[in-house]
Amino acid sequence: MAVEPAVGRRRYGRGVIASGIGLLLVAAWIAVSGLAVWMTVSGVKAARAAALDIRAATPLTLVVTERSDHGRFARIVLTAPGGDGRLPRYSAGDYLTVLASPQGQRPQRRCYSLAGWQASPDSYELLVKREENGLVSGWIHDVLQVGARIEALGPRGGFHLTEHRGERLLVAAGVGITPLRAMLHRISAGRTMSPTTLFWSVRHVTELECYHPEFLDLSRTCDWFRYVPCVTRPGPGWRGTARRLDAGIVLAARRNMPLAGVWICASATMTRQLTEDLAQRGVPADRIHFELFGADAAGAPAEVALVTVQPGGRCANYLGEPTLLHCLEREGIPISSDCRAGHCGACRMQLVGGRVDTVLPPQMAVPESQVLTCCVRPASDIVIAFPDR
């Protein structure tokens, strides 16, 4: 009689152990299955990202099928050879990296924002401003006629619309209209047209010619869209805004509704002023988005600095150029550069010694020991080196 309870307890204990092992096995199976699913999803995402990187790094051959000139701007339309096939898709706000070969010069790369958007693109449109002493922009203006072939890396970028609801304010200066026109096309293609106001500031009326009629027509036929052109040096007959675009003009045109965001594409000086003024007037920082198109020449110091490049110890004299990148290019020191606005990181160098001043806020993170040469200028004699890629 005394033994039976012990046996019962042993049997009960074995059952509990068996049940526990069973539960552990089930939990392990669930964990392994979940890990497998996670790895599969992660693998798919990684494969897609790798495929996009490969596509973006593979040059496209494109043909100039249309060209028109508007003051300092050249409008270029590119298609696949023979007009066959679709081109890689892209997001409104992306840029195309043109691989240029100016005669007598080493190959160059420049990034130009796509000036339109299509869900299934069969062409890419660029608007290129002729820059003073611009090697690639001069080549595009002087050489790229209808029928010419070029190579370019596929579209990419990070200056995009957000999903916030409310009014969108698009602010452009000069050639900065290109990504914002693409965004406008994207908004127009949506099921629900978000209230949008486009501001475009130029120096001369002739610079409005390429897209001004399109924007006027859209503003007259669509109640969700407003258009505010500003000309700082107007000729006779101009009846629109005749002064520099500022935050006061932008906010005065706002509708009485929530703000989805402000998208700015302008020079560094104008962008800095606008973002500061908008913030002071109560626009949240997370609603202000911007893309720059290069450092300004204004304010470059007159002091001379010695730039020593390692390895090899080659020296260059900094003579007050807008950026360190300009100095290196003038001296013929081979350095990669794509965006020239702090986005791509192609021009980064190791700062071994000396001090630099930032003239353009970098749009990407770089190690503390490195600098983007398109964003800085020497503040003393400096020593730089090519980093390990």
C-alpha positions in Angstrom: 0.0 0.0 0.0 2.9 2.3 0.8 4.6 1.7 -2.6 1.7 2.6 -4.9 1.8 6.4 -4.3 5.5 6.4 -5.2 4.9 4.6 -8.4 2.1 7.0 -9.3 4.4 9.9 -8.5 7.1 8.5 -10.8 4.6 8.0 -13.6 3.2 11.5 -13.1 6.7 12.9 -13.1 7.6 11.1 -16.3 4.5 12.5 -18.0 5.3 16.0 -17.0 8.9 15.6 -18.3 7.6 14.2 -21.6 5.1 17.0 -22.0 7.8 19.5 -21.2 10.1 18.0 -23.8 7.3 18.0 -26.3 6.6 21.7 -25.7 10.3 22.5 -26.0 10.4 20.6 -29.3 7.3 22.5 -30.6 8.8 25.8 -29.4 12.1 25.0 -31.2 10.3 24.1 -34.4 8.4 27.4 -34.3 11.6 29.3 -33.6 13.5 27.5 -36.4 10.5 28.0 -38.8 10.3 31.7 -37.8 14.1 32.1 -38.3 13.8 30.4 -41.7 11.0 32.8 -42.7 12.9 35.8 -41.4 16.0 34.7 -43.3 14.0 34.1 -46.4 12.4 37.6 -46.2 15.7 39.2 -45.3 17.4 37.3 -48.1 14.8 38.5 -50.6 15.3 42.1 -49.4 19.1 41.7 -49.6 18.8 40.2 -53.1 16.6 43.0 -54.3 19.0 45.6 -52.8 21.9 43.9 -54.4 20.1 43.8 -57.8 19.3 47.5 -57.5 23.0 48.3 -56.7 24.1 46.2 -59.7 21.6 47.9 -62.0 22.6 51.3 -60.7 26.3 50.5 -61.3 25.8 49.2 -64.8 26.0 52.0 -67.4 23.0 52.6 -69.7 23.5 53.6 -73.3 21.2 56.5 -74.2 20.5 58.5 -77.3 19.6 62.2 -77.4 16.2 62.4 -79.2 15.2 66.0 -78.3 17.0 69.1 -77.4 16.0 72.7 -76.9 17.9 75.7 -75.4 16.4 78.2 -73.0 18.9 80.9 -71.9 21.5 79.2 -69.7 19.5 76.0 -69.7 19.6 73.1 -72.2 16.7 70.6 -72.1 17.8 67.1 -73.2 15.5 64.1 -73.7 17.2 60.6 -73.7 15.9 57.3 -74.9 17.2 53.8 -75.4 18.9 53.2 -78.8 16.3 52.7 -81.5 13.6 53.8 -79.1 13.0 50.2 -78.1 12.2 49.0 -74.6 11.5 50.6 -71.3 14.1 52.3 -69.2 14.7 51.5 -65.5 12.0 52.9 -63.2 12.8 55.5 -60.6 11.3 57.6 -57.9 10.4 61.3 -58.4 13.4 63.3 -57.2 16.0 60.8 -58.4 19.1 61.8 -60.4 20.9 60.3 -63.4 24.8 60.1 -63.3 26.1 61.1 -66.7 29.4 59.6 -67.8 31.0 62.3 -69.8 34.1 62.3 -72.1 35.0 65.8 -72.9 37.7 66.0 -75.6 41.2 66.0 -74.3 40.0 65.4 -70.7 39.8 62.3 -68.5 36.3 60.8 -68.1 34.0 62.8 -65.8 30.8 61.9 -63.9 28.1 64.4 -63.0 24.7 63.9 -61.4 21.6 65.6 -62.9 18.1 65.4 -61.4 15.5 63.8 -63.7 13.2 66.6 -64.8 10.0 64.4 -65.1 8.4 61.2 -63.9 6.7 58.3 -65.6 5.4 55.1 -64.0 6.9 53.1 -66.9 9.6 55.4 -68.4 10.5 55.2 -72.0 12.6 58.4 -71.8 14.6 60.5 -69.3 14.6 64.2 -69.4 17.4 66.5 -68.1 17.6 70.3 -67.8 21.3 71.3 -67.6 22.6 74.7 -66.7 25.7 76.0 -68.3 28.1 76.6 -65.4 30.9 79.1 -65.6 34.0 77.1 -66.4 31.9 74.0 -66.1 33.7 71.1 -67.9 30.7 68.7 -68.2 27.9 71.3 -68.5 29.9 72.9 -71.3 30.4 69.6 -73.0 26.6 68.9 -72.8 25.7 72.3 -74.2 28.3 72.3 -77.0 28.4 68.6 -78.0 25.2 66.8 -77.1 23.0 67.3 -80.2 20.1 65.1 -81.4 21.5 61.7 -82.3 24.4 61.8 -79.9 25.0 58.8 -77.7 26.0 58.9 -74.0 26.4 56.5 -71.1 24.8 57.1 -67.7 24.4 55.1 -64.5 20.8 54.3 -63.6 18.6 56.6 -61.5 19.0 56.8 -57.8 18.7 59.3 -55.0 17.1 60.1 -51.6 15.2 63.3 -52.2 11.6 62.0 -52.4 8.0 62.8 -51.4 6.8 61.6 -48.1 3.5 60.0 -47.1 2.4 62.8 -44.8 -1.0 64.2 -45.6 -1.7 67.9 -46.3 -0.4 70.6 -48.5 2.9 70.2 -50.3 5.0 73.3 -51.0 7.7 72.8 -53.7 10.4 75.5 -53.8 12.9 75.7 -56.6 15.6 78.1 -57.7 16.9 78.0 -61.3 17.7 74.5 -62.5 16.5 73.2 -59.1 13.1 72.9 -60.8 14.0 69.5 -62.2 13.3 67.2 -59.2 10.3 69.2 -58.2 8.7 69.0 -61.7 9.2 65.2 -61.4 7.4 65.3 -58.0 4.6 67.3 -59.6 4.2 64.7 -62.2 4.0 62.0 -59.5 1.4 63.9 -57.6 -0.6 64.4 -60.7 -0.6 60.7 -61.4 -2.1 59.9 -57.9 -5.6 58.9 -57.3 -6.1 61.8 -54.9 -4.4 65.1 -55.9 -2.7 66.6 -52.9 -3.0 70.4 -52.7 0.3 71.6 -54.0 2.0 75.0 -54.6 5.1 75.3 -56.8 7.4 78.3 -56.4 10.1 78.8 -59.0 12.7 81.6 -58.7 14.9 82.5 -61.7 17.0 85.5 -62.7 15.6 86.1 -66.2 12.2 85.4 -67.8 13.9 83.4 -70.6 14.9 80.8 -68.0 11.2 80.1 -67.3 10.5 79.2 -71.0 11.0 75.5 -70.9 8.3 74.7 -68.3 6.4 77.9 -67.5 3.6 77.2 -70.0 3.1 73.7 -68.6 2.8 75.1 -65.0 0.5 77.9 -66.0 -1.9 75.5 -67.8 -1.9 73.1 -64.8 -2.7 76.0 -62.5 -5.6 77.1 -64.7 -7.2 73.7 -65.1 -6.6 72.1 -61.6 -7.9 73.7 -58.4 -5.4 71.6 -56.3 -2.4 73.3 -57.9 -1.0 76.8 -57.5 2.0 78.3 -59.3 4.1 81.2 -58.1 7.0 82.2 -60.5 9.5 84.8 -59.2 11.9 86.7 -61.5 14.7 88.7 -59.8 15.8 90.6 -62.9 12.6 90.9 -65.0 12.4 92.7 -68.3 9.5 94.9 -69.5 6.1 93.3 -69.5 6.6 90.9 -66.5 3.6 91.1 -64.3 4.4 88.4 -61.7 6.5 88.5 -58.5 9.7 90.6 -59.2 11.9 89.9 -56.2 14.0 87.1 -54.7 12.0 84.2 -53.3 11.9 84.0 -49.5 10.0 82.3 -46.7 7.5 85.2 -46.5 6.4 84.5 -50.1 6.2 80.8 -49.5 4.1 80.9 -46.3 1.9 83.7 -47.6 0.6 81.3 -50.3 -0.2 78.6 -47.9 -3.7 77.2 -47.7 -5.6 76.9 -44.4 -4.8 73.2 -43.9 -2.2 70.9 -42.4 1.3 71.0 -44.0 2.6 67.8 -45.5 6.0 69.3 -46.1 8.3 71.8 -47.9 10.6 70.5 -50.6 13.5 72.8 -51.5 16.0 72.5 -54.4 18.2 75.6 -54.6 21.7 76.8 -54.0 23.3 76.3 -50.6 22.9 80.0 -49.6 19.2 80.2 -50.5 18.5 76.8 -49.0 20.1 77.7 -45.7 18.2 81.0 -45.5 14.9 79.4 -46.4 15.2 76.5 -43.9 16.2 78.9 -41.1 13.4 81.3 -41.8 10.8 78.6 -42.2 11.9 77.0 -38.9 11.7 80.4 -37.1 8.1 80.8 -38.5 7.0 77.5 -37.0 7.5 74.9 -39.7 8.7 71.7 -38.0 12.1 70.5 -39.0 10.8 67.1 -40.1 8.6 68.8 -42.6 11.5 70.6 -44.4 13.3 68.5 -47.1 16.0 69.9 -49.3 18.5 69.0 -52.0 21.5 71.2 -52.9 23.2 71.6 -56.2 26.7 72.6 -55.2 28.7 75.0 -53.1 28.5 78.7 -53.7 31.5 80.7 -54.8 30.4 83.6 -52.5 32.5 83.9 -49.4 35.4 81.8 -50.5 38.5 83.1 -48.6 41.3 84.8 -50.4 44.1 83.2 -48.3 46.3 80.7 -50.0 46.8 77.2 -48.4 49.1 74.3 -49.3 47.3 71.0 -49.9 49.6 67.9 -49.8 48.1 64.7 -51.2 49.4 61.3 -50.0 50.7 58.9 -51.0 53.4 60.6 -53.1 53.4 64.0 -51.5 52.0 65.8 -54.5 51.2 69.5 -53.6 48.5 71.9 -54.8 48.0 75.5 -53.9 44.5 76.3 -52.7 43.8 79.8 -54.2 40.3 80.5 -52.8 38.2 78.1 -55.0 34.7 77.4 -53.8 35.7 74.0 -52.4 38.7 71.7 -52.0 37.3 69.6 -54.8 37.6 72.5 -57.2 41.2 73.0 -56.1 42.1 69.3 -56.7 40.5 69.3 -60.1 42.3 72.5 -61.2 45.6 70.9 -60.3 44.7 67.8 -62.3 44.7 65.5 -59.3 42.5 62.5 -60.2 39.6 62.4 -57.8 36.1 60.9 -58.3 33.1 63.1 -58.0 29.4 62.5 -59.0 26.9 64.7 -57.2 29.2 67.6 -56.0 26.7 68.3 -53.3 27.5 66.0 -50.4 25.2 63.1 -51.4 27.3 60.3 -53.0 30.6 60.2 -51.1 32.7 59.6 -54.2 35.0 62.6 -53.4 35.8 61.7 -49.8 39.4 61.9 -48.6 41.2 61.2 -45.4 42.1 64.4 -43.5 45.6 63.6 -42.1 46.5 67.0 -40.9 45.3 70.6 -40.8 41.9 72.2 -40.6 39.0 72.6 -43.0 35.8 74.7 -43.0 32.5 73.3 -44.0 30.9 75.3 -46.8 28.1 72.8 -47.7 26.3 70.6 -45.2 27.1 66.9 -46.1 24.0 64.9 -46.9 25.6 61.6 -45.8 27.5 60.3 -42.8 31.3 60.0 -43.1 33.9 59.0 -40.5 35.3 61.9 -38.4 38.7 61.4 -39.9 37.4 61.9 -43.5 35.9 64.9 -45.4 33.8 65.3 -48.5 36.0 67.5 -50.7 32.9 69.0 -52.4 31.7 70.3 -49.0 34.8 71.8 -47.4 37.7 74.2 -48.1 41.1 74.5 -46.4 41.3 76.7 -43.3 45.0 76.1 -43.0 47.7 74.1 -44.8 46.3 70.5 -44.9 47.5 67.0 -45.7 44.9 64.6 -47.2 45.1 61.0 -48.4 42.9 58.7 -50.6 41.0 56.5 -48.2 40.7 52.7 -48.3 37.5 52.0 -50.2 
